[in-house]
Amino acid sequence: MGWVTMIGPSDEQVEYRPTGGHGCGKSVTVDAAPLVAAIEAKAEAAGSSVASLLPNREAKRAYFRARGLLRSRGTARFTGFDAVEVAATAGLDARDLYGENTVEKAVAAEVGGRAAVRPNARRGWDRRPGWR
């Protein structure tokens, strides 16, 4: 016998990702400072706020959490998934900031091995041809 549980209205329930060593993958992180600096520079160059540059609620939350930690503790980390998603939402490519191998290794570790997806600067993620 099984039960079905309704998901919602909490975004955290819908936007579940296996991080922190929970679920099917291991969390691998990258330094948040380069991405935070790149987003701030892009917003300044555009003459707009960071909030308007990040319309996605989850990306905005991850960015402001990292920026707050950088200011208060001097250090912050993004998971591989968060780095790619925050960068893509801001119109940046995480591979330009961290290197393609670093980003793909971080994502692969989170999904439990070989990455079946790769970062895409416009959409966030693309499935690799022939990989399931």
Buried (B, 14 or more C-beta within 10 A) or exposed (E): EEEEEEEEEEEEEEEEBBBEEEBEBBBBBBBBBBBBEBBBEBBEEEEEEBEEBBEBEBBBBBBBBBBEBBEEEEEBBBBBBBBBBBBBBBEBBBBEBBEEEBBBBBBBBBBEEEBBBBBBBEEBBEEEEEEE
